[in-house]
Amino acid sequence: MTSYSSSLLKLLDERGYIHQLTDAASLDALAQREIVPGYIGFDPTASSLHVGHLVSIMLLRRMQEAGHKPVVLMGGGTGKIGDPSFKDEARKLLDDETIASNVASIKRVFERFLKFGDGPTDAVMVNNADWLDRLQYMELLHDIGEHFTINRMMAFDSVKLRLGREQSLTFLEFNYMILQAYDFAELNRRLGCKLQLGGSDQWGNIVNGIELGRRRDGVELFGLTTPLLTTADGQKMGKSLGGAVWLNEDMLPRQQYYDFWRNSHNDDVTRFLRLFTDIPMAEIDGLEGAQGEELEEGKQLLAEAATTLCRGALPLQ
Ligand SMILES: N[C@@H](Cc1ccc(O)cc1)C(=O)O
């Protein structure tokens, strides 16, 4: 474990959110000096986010808890392409109407996890359609395309799956990385955003944004990725009910959401308590190695805390 000085990196480290980090020492110093606006993007590919997105959402919550500014980016522009990173096939393209209605219904869940407003550490929400839709193709090719080489873009692990003989990467999808890089530089210009967070599959996209900021604008940007979450029995997080575990109430009833957490694998309980609830570290540490009834109580604690966070408290009977 690395030792950090800023409350932000200490918190993220002890609760298990850090997989990779660019220039940890500088980010640590920056977070001690000033309020850091940090963003995560979510593409509106369905009408609700699912448990797989929850680490990212909690990460924004932790930013705010540590006194920094969370920026939620709705991918109204990038959602028209679909991120090819680590995907073995292209997404079905969505029409504008579907994207707009997905954005509208995804948005709501963030109000449960973040405090929005005009204050310095209040969360804000932006939509990259606001700047990507307006981009002129020649301008993009000239101003942005100049900073990217095909050689380097093809070297990222995230596109390897598609460069074999079986699947291919369309030219449309190949642009995704550039647009996400553009977003980061744009959010730096607009909101002073200096940090982009995301799942480990986002590393290539994030690093490209950092590079673009440095080359074009001479600014220092940072990236942080979270570990790819699998459950103790090796499954992808949130897929264990056969379908996705949706965050929106209209897509999955509260009881089923609760049961998903209540049925967590024994070996996942403390890790999930750290990642997905606000239960204090000392209390979670006390549950380490718990068995029998104590372990069951830990699962109940997890289910109650995680459900209340996402779905709100139940009214008093
Ligand atoms: N590519 C991200 C979403 C995203 C979109 C735009 C961004 O600027 C950042 C992130 C994903 O697939 O999860």
The ligand as an ORCA input file, in Angstrom:
! r2SCAN-3c Opt
* xyz 0 1
  N     -16.154      5.635    -22.605
  C     -16.863      5.637    -21.344
  C     -17.885      6.731    -21.249
  C     -17.303      8.107    -21.426
  C     -17.754      8.944    -22.423
  C     -17.205     10.216    -22.623
  C     -16.177     10.635    -21.777
  O     -15.619     11.863    -21.939
  C     -15.722      9.816    -20.753
  C     -16.286      8.547    -20.615
  C     -17.507      4.255    -21.146
  O     -17.705      3.550    -22.096
  O     -17.840      3.909    -20.051
*
